Amino acid sequence: MAAPLYIEKEIAAALKASPEVTAACAGRVYPLKIPQGTLLPAVVYQRTYSSPDYTLQGYSSEGVVLMLNSFALTYGAAKELALAVRSALAAAPVNAILRNETDLYEENADVFCISAEYLCQQTGGYCHG
């Protein structure tokens, strides 16, 4: 049985290749957390859930939920970045379906975040809706 390939690399590549995302955050796209000292805006992505599907022949696919957080110093900039992320994923070879989106504000850090969950079905490293 071959191990499943993970799509986070493909998601990051799609976001970094997007002119809209690059314009909104200068290509600052990171797994799990923003490195200390990094300027905002930035995007953080993470896998929050995955559920492998097996057949009698073994692994067939995997349901995956990815969280993409768009951080910025203003609400407008965070919304603009989240929209750029949504557009980039819609045009990417990985088909991630927006499941929900939440607007957040971290008062202690004075940072705005648009947190979006994307659902997809992973097979062979790619997400197919």
C-alpha positions in Angstrom: 0.0 0.0 0.0 1.5 3.4 -1.0 1.3 6.1 1.6 -0.9 9.1 0.7 0.8 12.2 -0.5 -0.1 15.3 1.4 -1.6 18.4 -0.3 -0.2 21.1 1.9 2.8 21.5 -0.4 0.4 21.9 -3.4 -1.7 24.5 -1.5 1.3 26.5 -0.5 2.6 26.4 -4.1 -0.8 27.6 -5.5 -0.9 30.5 -3.0 2.7 31.6 -3.7 2.1 31.4 -7.5 -1.0 33.6 -7.3 -0.5 37.2 -8.3 -3.4 38.3 -6.1 -2.0 36.6 -3.0 1.5 37.9 -3.8 0.1 41.4 -4.1 -1.8 41.1 -0.8 0.9 39.5 1.3 4.2 39.5 -0.7 4.2 35.7 -0.8 4.3 35.3 3.0 2.6 31.8 3.2 3.6 29.6 6.1 2.7 26.2 7.6 1.2 26.2 11.2 2.5 29.6 12.4 4.0 32.9 11.3 7.8 33.0 12.1 8.7 35.5 14.8 9.6 38.9 13.3 7.6 38.4 10.1 5.7 41.4 8.8 1.9 41.1 8.2 -0.1 40.4 6.2 0.6 36.7 5.9 -1.3 33.4 5.4 -1.0 30.4 7.6 -2.2 27.0 6.5 -2.7 23.7 8.4 -4.5 20.4 8.1 -7.1 20.3 10.8 -8.7 17.0 9.9 -8.2 14.0 7.7 -10.1 10.7 7.3 -8.6 8.0 5.1 -11.0 5.9 3.0 -10.0 2.3 2.4 -11.3 -0.3 0.0 -10.5 -4.1 -0.1 -7.5 -3.0 -2.2 -6.2 -0.6 0.4 -6.0 3.2 0.6 -8.2 4.9 -2.0 -8.6 8.5 -0.9 -8.8 10.8 2.1 -11.2 13.5 3.2 -9.2 16.5 4.3 -10.1 19.8 6.0 -7.5 22.6 5.7 -7.6 25.8 7.6 -6.2 28.9 5.9 -5.8 32.0 8.2 -5.3 35.4 6.6 -3.7 37.7 9.1 -3.3 41.5 8.7 -3.1 44.7 10.7 -6.4 46.0 9.4 -9.8 44.3 8.9 -9.9 45.4 5.2 -6.4 44.0 4.5 -7.3 40.7 6.1 -10.6 40.5 4.0 -8.6 41.3 0.9 -6.1 38.6 1.6 -8.8 36.0 2.3 -10.5 36.8 -1.0 -7.2 36.5 -2.8 -6.7 33.1 -1.1 -10.2 32.0 -2.2 -9.5 33.1 -5.8 -6.1 31.3 -5.9 -7.6 28.0 -4.6 -10.5 28.3 -7.1 -8.0 28.5 -10.0 -5.5 26.0 -8.6 -5.2 22.3 -9.7 -6.1 21.4 -6.1 -9.9 21.8 -5.8 -10.6 23.0 -2.3 -14.2 23.8 -1.5 -14.8 26.6 1.0 -16.7 25.2 4.0 -16.9 28.2 6.3 -15.2 31.4 7.1 -14.9 33.3 10.4 -13.8 36.9 11.1 -11.5 37.2 14.1 -9.7 39.9 16.0 -6.9 39.3 18.5 -7.0 42.3 20.9 -3.7 41.5 22.7 -1.8 41.4 19.4 -4.0 44.0 17.6 -4.3 41.6 14.6 -7.2 40.7 12.4 -7.7 37.2 11.0 -10.1 35.7 8.5 -10.1 32.0 9.2 -11.4 29.8 6.4 -11.9 26.0 6.3 -11.6 24.2 3.0 -12.8 20.7 2.4 -11.4 18.4 -0.3 -11.0 14.7 -1.2 -7.3 13.9 -1.5 -6.1 11.2 -3.9 -2.4 10.9 -4.9 -1.5 14.2 -3.4 -4.2 16.3 -5.0 -7.6 17.5 -3.8 -10.6 16.7 -5.9 -13.9 18.2 -5.0 
